[in-house]
């Protein structure tokens, strides 16, 4: 399970995910990548995923990058074709999903892709949010898995004021919506976050790092839920997108201070970058020391 938060407004989109990957009910990776940045002919957007950890013997994020590369290689480089083809590819791959050579139970085949970004339509740049999922988005349980994937998307009206924004939750929504005392406390933090973001996020090109930091803080609040919290990691990645800039700044939000920076995957028609990692204080060997030579 994963927690994906997506903020959509006219002047920016911010998507934040935790990094904990669970497989067969156990934590198998605390530094997994749940975000993919995509640039194509008519759009730049982020994809966050929640659900199955592996598809076709590889981590779901690697599978997703492979599929987007394949779509671009076939000559389809617009967001609608990427959107449509991912539905078909996900349906085929998940239908025969296996783990340790055994078919996975249908209720454990849930997968949701949340695509959020900016798209050019007749010369106008508009924000969009779209889902590819085999889970009923309105269901209380993440195990309400459907037999096939569906598409559901919104193109936002470019006319509302810049301070109008929505914050969407996908994945471990029970941490907010379970109705118990811990969930009610976390839901209160959600509304506090929304009020704060409306106060500080005004303007044509507001600073995205402030927003991403606050959303990462909200993810860490969700880790405190006794049932859903163990499936949410405290370290987060984020992507910030603006309508007038094809660049996609990304940030790493660790719970504890570290000199290592991580970034999401990146896929554009002529290039893909996987598992970005930067050490801000790398060890520099003493080349004069004979014991340090390889």
C-alpha positions in Angstrom: 0.0 0.0 0.0 1.1 3.6 -0.6 -0.1 7.1 0.1 -0.2 9.5 -2.9 -1.2 13.1 -2.3 -1.9 15.3 -5.4 -2.5 19.0 -5.2 -4.1 20.5 -8.3 -4.5 24.3 -8.9 -4.2 26.6 -11.9 -0.7 27.8 -11.1 0.9 24.5 -10.0 0.5 20.8 -9.4 2.3 19.0 -6.6 2.4 15.2 -6.3 3.9 13.6 -3.2 4.3 9.9 -2.4 5.9 7.9 0.4 8.6 5.3 -0.4 7.6 2.2 1.4 7.0 -0.9 -0.7 5.2 -3.9 0.8 4.9 -7.3 -0.8 2.7 -10.1 0.5 2.0 -8.0 3.6 5.6 -7.4 4.5 7.8 -4.3 4.0 10.4 -5.2 1.4 11.8 -1.8 0.5 11.8 1.5 2.3 13.4 3.4 -0.6 11.1 2.5 -3.5 10.2 5.0 -6.1 6.4 5.6 -6.6 6.6 8.6 -8.9 7.5 8.9 -12.6 7.9 12.3 -14.4 6.8 12.3 -18.0 7.3 14.8 -20.8 5.6 14.4 -24.2 4.7 16.5 -27.2 1.6 18.2 -25.6 2.0 17.7 -21.9 4.3 17.4 -18.9 3.0 15.4 -15.9 3.7 13.1 -13.0 2.4 9.6 -12.4 2.1 8.2 -8.9 1.0 4.6 -8.3 -0.4 2.6 -5.5 -1.2 -1.1 -5.5 0.6 -4.2 -6.6 4.4 -4.0 -5.9 5.5 -6.2 -8.8 4.3 -6.8 -12.4 5.8 -9.3 -14.8 8.6 -10.0 -12.3 9.8 -6.4 -11.9 8.9 -3.6 -9.6 5.8 -1.8 -10.7 7.6 1.6 -11.2 10.2 -0.1 -13.5 7.3 -1.8 -15.4 5.6 1.6 -15.8 8.8 3.2 -17.2 9.2 0.3 -19.6 5.6 0.7 -20.9 5.9 4.5 -21.4 9.2 4.0 -23.3 7.5 1.4 -25.4 4.6 3.8 -26.2 7.0 6.6 -27.2 9.0 4.2 -29.3 5.8 3.2 -31.2 5.5 6.9 -32.3 2.7 7.9 -29.9 4.0 10.9 -28.0 0.9 12.7 -26.9 -0.7 12.3 -23.4 -4.0 10.9 -24.6 -2.3 8.0 -26.4 -0.1 7.3 -23.4 -3.2 7.4 -21.2 -5.2 5.0 -23.5 -2.4 2.5 -24.1 -1.5 2.3 -20.4 -5.0 1.1 -19.7 -4.6 -1.8 -22.2 -1.1 -2.7 -21.0 -2.1 -2.7 -17.3 -5.2 -4.8 -18.0 -3.1 -7.4 -19.9 -0.3 -7.5 -17.3 -2.4 -7.6 -14.2 -4.9 -10.2 -15.5 -2.2 -13.0 -15.3 -0.4 -11.6 -12.3 1.7 -14.2 -10.4 3.8 -14.1 -7.3 6.1 -17.0 -6.6 4.7 -18.8 -9.6 1.1 -18.7 -8.2 -1.7 -16.7 -9.5 -2.4 -13.7 -7.3 -5.9 -13.6 -5.7 -8.1 -11.1 -7.5 -8.6 -8.8 -4.5 -4.8 -8.4 -4.3 -4.5 -7.2 -7.9 -5.5 -3.6 -7.2 -3.5 -0.9 -9.0 -4.2 2.8 -9.4 -2.1 5.2 -11.5 -2.7 8.9 -10.8 -1.6 11.2 -13.7 -1.5 14.9 -12.9 0.0 17.7 -15.0 -0.5 20.4 -17.6 -1.6 19.8 -21.2 -1.8 22.1 -24.2 -5.3 22.3 -25.8 -5.7 24.7 -28.7 -2.9 26.9 -27.5 -4.2 27.0 -23.9 -2.4 25.3 -21.1 -4.8 23.6 -18.7 -4.2 21.4 -15.6 -5.5 17.8 -15.6 -5.9 14.9 -13.2 -6.6 11.4 -14.6 -6.8 7.9 -13.1 -6.1 4.5 -14.5 -7.4 2.0 -12.0 -9.1 -1.4 -11.5 -10.2 -0.3 -8.0 -13.5 1.5 -7.4 -12.2 5.0 -6.5 -15.2 5.6 -4.3 -14.9 2.3 -2.4 -13.9 2.3 1.3 -11.7 -0.7 0.8 -8.6 -0.9 -1.5 -9.6 -4.6 -2.1 -12.7 -3.6 -4.1 -10.9 -4.7 -7.3 -12.7 -4.7 -10.7 -12.2 -7.2 -13.5 -10.7 -4.6 -15.9 -9.1 -1.2 -15.8 -11.0 2.0 -16.4 -10.1 5.6 -17.1 -11.4 8.6 -15.2 -10.1 12.1 -15.8 -10.8 15.8 -15.4 -9.5 18.7 -17.4 -9.7 21.7 -15.1 -11.4 25.0 -16.2 -8.6 27.6 -16.7 -10.9 30.4 -15.7 -11.2 30.1 -11.9 -9.0 32.2 -9.6 -5.5 31.0 -9.0 -6.1 30.2 -5.4 -8.7 27.5 -6.1 -7.1 24.2 -5.4 -7.9 20.6 -4.5 -5.9 18.0 -2.6 -6.6 14.4 -3.6 -5.7 11.3 -1.6 -5.0 7.9 -3.2 -3.8 4.6 -1.7 -4.0 4.3 2.1 -7.1 6.6 2.3 -8.2 4.7 5.4 -5.6 6.6 7.5 -7.9 9.6 6.9 -11.3 8.0 6.3 -11.5 5.0 8.6 -13.8 6.9 11.1 -11.9 5.9 14.2 -10.2 8.3 16.6 -6.7 8.2 15.0 -8.2 8.7 11.5 -10.3 11.6 12.7 -7.1 13.2 14.1 -5.3 12.8 10.9 -8.2 14.1 8.9 -8.1 17.2 11.0 -4.5 17.6 10.0 -5.6 17.3 6.4 -8.1 20.2 6.7 -5.4 22.3 8.6 -3.1 21.6 5.7 -5.7 22.7 3.2 -6.3 26.0 5.0 -2.6 26.7 5.3 -1.9 26.0 1.7 -4.6 28.4 0.6 -3.0 31.1 2.7 0.6 30.7 1.5 0.1 29.4 -2.0 -1.3 32.4 -3.7 0.3 34.1 -6.7 1.1 33.3 -10.3 4.3 31.2 -9.6 4.4 30.4 -5.9 7.3 28.5 -4.4 6.6 24.8 -4.8 9.0 23.5 -2.2 7.0 25.0 0.7 3.9 23.2 -0.6 5.7 19.9 -1.1 7.2 20.0 2.4 3.8 20.5 4.0 2.3 17.7 2.0 5.2 15.4 3.0 4.5 16.4 6.6 0.9 15.3 6.1 2.0 11.9 4.8 4.1 11.4 8.0 1.0 12.2 10.1 -0.8 9.3 8.3 2.0 6.9 9.4 0.6 7.3 12.9 -2.6 5.4 12.1 -2.4 2.0 13.9 -3.8 0.0 11.0 -2.8 1.8 7.9 0.3 3.6 9.2 2.7 0.6 9.0 2.1 0.5 5.2 3.1 4.1 4.7 6.8 5.2 4.8 7.9 8.4 6.5 10.3 9.4 3.7 8.8 11.0 0.6 9.4 12.2 -2.9 7.7 15.1 -4.6 7.3 16.6 -8.0 6.3 20.2 -8.7 4.9 21.3 -12.1 4.1 24.7 -13.4 2.0 25.5 -16.6 4.7 27.7 -18.2 7.7 25.6 -17.5 8.4 22.1 -18.9 10.9 21.6 -16.2 9.8 19.4 -13.3 11.6 20.2 -10.0 11.6 17.2 -7.6 12.4 17.1 -3.9 13.3 14.4 -1.4 11.7 14.7 2.1 13.5 12.4 4.5 12.2 11.9 8.1 15.8 12.2 9.3 18.6 14.4 8.0 20.8 12.8 5.3 23.3 13.8 2.7 21.7 11.5 0.1 19.1 13.0 -2.3 16.8 10.9 -4.4 14.6 11.7 -7.3 11.7 10.1 -9.3 12.2 8.4 -12.6 12.0 10.6 -15.7 10.8 9.5 -19.2 10.8 11.7 -22.3 10.7 10.6 -25.9 14.5 10.5 -26.4 15.6 9.8 -22.8 14.8 8.0 -19.6 16.5 8.3 -16.2 15.9 5.7 -13.5 16.4 5.9 -9.7 18.2 9.2 -9.5 20.5 9.3 -6.4 23.0 12.1 -5.5 25.4 12.0 -2.6 26.0 15.6 -1.4 29.0 14.6 0.6 30.7 11.8 -1.4 33.8 10.1 0.0 36.9 11.2 -1.9 39.7 8.6 -1.8 43.3 9.7 -1.2 44.9 8.7 -4.4 48.4 8.9 -2.8 47.5 6.2 -0.3 48.5 2.9 -1.8 46.0 1.0 0.4 43.2 2.9 -1.3 44.0 2.0 -4.9 41.9 -0.6 -6.7 
